[in-house]
Amino acid sequence: MHPAHQAYRTLGLDARTASLDDVKAAYRTALLHNHPDRNVGDERAAARTRELIEARIEALPGDRRLLRYGRMLGGLAQQAV
């Protein structure tokens, strides 16, 4: 499966029909639910948060802020800026 399609699946979206707003809304909702600050000590939530960030970077490759943030989190999205 293409990484972008996997990213949409991680966000719970269909890559063929999801709009930019759909991606952003799904990301925000999932991130709020899984954020480590809301789930202190839960390693699964921390791993899921990293997964969501990587998925959003893949789904929205033009967002340079996210690319820099992903790199700060340990090398996510090693794409050139």
Secondary structure, DSSP 8 states (H G I E B T S, - for coil): --HHHHHHHHTT--TTT--HHHHHHHHHHHHHHH-TTTSTT-HHHHHHHHHHHHHHHHH-TT-HHHHHHHHHTTS------
